[in-house]
């Protein structure tokens, strides 16, 4: 594995590799974007084979980790109903991810 500057990036000169983080002493699992609007077949992006596969694999991983007390963190995407914090999304369903909804207009 090369350094950050091997591929022409200059992040290292701004200090991105100045401190080595390494590995911790206890594992954790971070689940990202497995939320209804992205995985449930009733939504436009849900039910696709790769998504179904990811959900099943994640469920197996969590089932194996929980008996050992491994912490699980979930990250989800949602915006305030004013949508002032909403970035530009090319995927329409992402514009409907307001806090307290499942990604459908009017929820």
C-alpha positions as CSV (number, residue, x, y, z in Angstrom):
1,X,0.0,0.0,0.0
2,X,1.4,3.4,-1.0
3,X,1.3,6.7,0.6
4,X,-1.3,9.4,0.0
5,X,1.0,11.2,-2.4
6,X,1.7,8.2,-4.6
7,X,-1.4,8.9,-6.8
8,X,-0.8,12.6,-7.2
9,X,-2.9,13.7,-4.2
10,X,-1.4,16.3,-2.0
11,X,-3.4,15.6,1.1
12,X,-0.2,14.7,3.0
13,X,1.2,18.2,2.7
14,X,-1.9,19.5,4.5
15,X,-1.4,17.1,7.4
16,X,-3.8,14.2,6.5
17,X,-1.2,11.6,7.2
18,X,0.6,13.3,10.0
19,X,-0.9,11.2,12.8
20,X,-1.2,7.4,12.4
21,X,-4.5,6.2,13.8
22,X,-4.1,2.5,13.5
23,X,-6.5,-0.1,14.9
24,X,-8.4,0.1,18.2
25,X,-8.6,-2.6,20.8
26,X,-12.3,-3.3,20.5
27,X,-14.3,-3.8,17.2
28,X,-17.5,-2.0,16.3
29,X,-19.8,-2.2,13.3
30,X,-21.1,0.8,11.4
31,X,-24.1,0.2,9.3
32,X,-24.5,2.9,6.6
33,X,-27.7,3.8,4.6
34,X,-29.7,0.6,5.3
35,X,-32.8,2.5,5.9
36,X,-36.4,2.0,4.5
37,X,-36.1,4.4,1.6
38,X,-33.1,2.6,0.2
39,X,-33.9,-1.1,1.0
40,X,-37.6,-1.7,1.2
41,X,-39.1,-3.0,-2.1
42,X,-42.0,-0.5,-1.9
43,X,-39.5,2.3,-2.6
44,X,-37.9,3.0,-6.0
45,X,-34.4,2.0,-4.9
46,X,-35.4,-0.9,-2.6
47,X,-35.5,-4.6,-3.4
48,X,-32.7,-4.6,-5.9
49,X,-30.5,-7.8,-5.8
50,X,-27.4,-6.1,-4.5
51,X,-29.4,-4.3,-1.8
52,X,-31.1,-7.5,-0.8
53,X,-27.7,-9.2,-0.6
54,X,-26.2,-6.4,1.5
55,X,-29.2,-6.5,3.9
56,X,-28.9,-10.3,4.3
57,X,-25.1,-10.1,4.8
58,X,-25.4,-7.3,7.3
59,X,-28.1,-9.2,9.3
60,X,-25.8,-12.3,9.4
61,X,-22.9,-10.1,10.6
62,X,-25.0,-8.4,13.3
63,X,-26.4,-11.8,14.5
64,X,-22.8,-13.0,14.9
65,X,-21.6,-9.8,16.6
66,X,-24.4,-9.2,19.2
67,X,-23.7,-12.2,21.5
68,X,-20.2,-10.7,22.0
69,X,-21.5,-7.3,22.9
70,X,-19.9,-5.7,19.8
71,X,-21.3,-2.2,19.5
72,X,-23.4,-1.4,16.4
73,X,-23.9,2.1,15.1
74,X,-26.3,3.0,12.3
75,X,-25.9,6.0,10.0
76,X,-29.0,7.3,8.2
77,X,-29.7,10.2,5.9
78,X,-32.5,12.6,6.8
79,X,-33.0,16.4,6.6
80,X,-35.0,19.0,8.5
81,X,-38.5,19.5,7.1
82,X,-37.4,23.0,5.9
83,X,-34.9,21.3,3.7
84,X,-32.4,24.2,4.2
85,X,-29.7,21.6,4.9
86,X,-30.5,19.5,1.9
87,X,-27.7,19.2,-0.6
88,X,-28.3,18.6,-4.3
89,X,-29.1,15.0,-5.0
90,X,-29.3,13.3,-8.4
91,X,-31.5,10.5,-6.9
92,X,-35.1,11.8,-6.3
93,X,-35.8,9.7,-3.2
94,X,-32.9,11.4,-1.4
95,X,-34.7,14.8,-1.6
96,X,-37.6,13.2,0.3
97,X,-35.6,12.0,3.3
98,X,-36.9,14.3,6.0
99,X,-36.6,13.5,9.7
100,X,-39.6,11.4,10.8
101,X,-40.4,10.0,7.4
102,X,-39.4,6.9,5.4
103,X,-38.6,8.8,2.2
104,X,-42.0,9.3,0.7
105,X,-43.6,12.7,0.0
106,X,-46.3,13.5,2.5
107,X,-45.2,11.0,5.2
